[in-house]
Amino acid sequence: MRLFVAVELPDALKEAVEALQAPLRRFGAAVSWTRPAGLHGTLKFLGEVAPERRAAIEAALAPVAAHAPFELRLRRLGVFPGWSGPRVIWLGLKPAEPHCAALYHTVEDALAPVGFPRESRPFHPHLTLGRVRERRGLDALAAHLHAEADGVDLGAFTVREAVLFQSQLRPAGAVYTALCRFPLQGEAR
């Protein structure tokens, strides 16, 4: 099983992201665009996991319930690793501090003892809009993204749960199935 832990977007914001992607697709760059139905904010990618480990993973994630629901805003376009050679096009989830980052660290801390090493890169909450397949046609798109980056604000949503997903890779794209939901039940501070 290929697993990851993430936060989901409401359908209205998935539609807003699809509207944002439409003009970007017209640049004709060699980008594999994420289907809006599959958009999520990844907290932790677990990779291939034996099915018999699922129960231990779910039990380990119980501490996420101590977090209170919080708001995230879909704001600002960006790329990884940088504008001169983008490989991933993303939409930021803001503000990351303190709530989203705290949830991320809880997931990291919970899963380390059951065999999932902590991520070495800094946490940067985002939605992956597309992955660059090759440089063909990329310069004009990258210039547009860079010029528009700070002007993008698609609205906010309330994160009420973390979700353990299974990802099944298919020729038409990945299919994500929610395996277990972890409601955020803590008190707001």
N, C-alpha and C positions, 0 to 999 in steps of 0.2 A: 504494500500500500504506500502510495506517495502522499505524505501528510504535511499540513501547515496549519498554523494558528493565525487567525485574522479577525478584523472587524469588517462588517458588511455595510454597504451603502443602501439607503432607501431607493426605491425604484425611480422616484422623481429626480434624484441626483444622477442616477445612471443615465436617464434620458438627457439631462443637461450635459453630461460628459459626451454622450453620443453627438449632440449638437456641436460641441466644441471640436470633436474629432473630424466632423464632416469636411470643413474647409481645409483642414490639415492634410487629409487624404488626397485632396485635389492637387497637391504639389507633385504627386507622382513619385515621391521618394520610395526607395526600397525599404519600407518599414512594415513589419507585421503588427497591425493595430490590434489592441486588446478589444475583444467583444464586450460591450457595456454590461451584458448580463453577468459576466465573470469578474467585474471589478470588485476589488477588496483591498483593504489596507493590511498587508502582512505584518504580523508581529514576530513570527518565528517560522522559518521553513525547516521541516524535520527531515525531508527527503524520503527515501525508500525505507519503510519500517515493516517488520514482520507483523502480521495481523494479531498474533498473540500478545504483542506489546501494547495494543490499544488501551486495554483496561488500566494499565499502569500509567499511561500518559494522561488519561482522563482523570484518574485519581490525583496525579501530581498537579494538575491544573486547578484543583479546587480552590486554592488561595486567591484566584482572580475575583471570586465573589466578594471579597472584602473591599473592592474598589467601588466607588460611587459612579453612576452614569456621568458622562461629561460630553461637552460639545467639541466638535471638530469642524473646521471650515475648509472647503475645497478652494484653495487659493494658491496662485503662482505656478507657472510652468517652469520646468527645469529639465536638465539632462544629466546623465551619468556617463562617463566620468567628468566631462567638461564640454564647453561649447565648441572647441576646435575638433573634437572627435567623438561626438555623441554616439552612445550605443543603446541607451535607454532614454525614452522621453517620458517624463512624469508630471503629475499634478500633485502639488503639496497638500498635506493634511496639517492644518495649523489651528491653534497653537499646539505644539508637541509637548510643551512644558506647562504645568507639571504632570497633568493627569495621564496623557497618552504615554509619556516616557515612563511614568511610574508603572503603568500596566505592562508595558514592554519589559521592564526590569523584573516584575513579578513573574512573567512567563519565562524569562531567561533563568531566573533563580529556581523556579519550580521544576524546570525540565533538565537542568544540569545533573542533578543526582540520579536521574533515570537514563543517563547516557547521551544527552544532547549538549555538546559543548557550547559555551557562550560565544556569541558573535564577536569577532574582533573589530569589525568596522563600527563606526558611530551609528546610532539609530537616527534614521531620517525618514519619518513617516510620509508615505506617498502612495499614489495610485499609479501603476505602470500603464501609460497610455499606449505605448508601442515600443517595439524592439527593432533597432536598425539591423537590417540583413546585410547591406553593403552600402558603400558611399554614393552610389549612383543617385543623382537627384537630391542629395542631402543638403548641399550648401544653401539653397534657397529656403528650404524648410527650416534649417537651423537659424538662419538670419531672421526669419519671421518669428520663430519661437522666442528668440532672444529679445527682439523688439517688443513683443507682446507679453513677455513673462510676468511682469509685475501688475499688469492690468487685468489679469484673470481672477475672478472671484465668482464661483458658482453657487455660493450659499453654504449654509451650515446644517449639520444634523447632530442628533444626540446618539452617542455610543451607549448602548444599553446592555451589550453582551460581547463576549469574545467567542469565537467559533472554531472548533477543530474541523478542518475540511480534509476531504480526500480529493486528490487531483488525478484524473484519468486523462492521459494524453491520447488524443485521437487525431486523425488526419485533418479534420475540420477545426481543430483547436482543442484546448483543454476543457474538460467538463468537471465542475466542482460540485461535490456533494457534502452537505453539512452532516457530520457524524455526531457531534455533541455540542450543545450550546451551554455557555457558562454566563448566566445573568450577573450583571454587576449590581450588587445589593447593598453596598456600603452607603454610609451617610455622607452627603456632600459637606465639605468643610468650607 
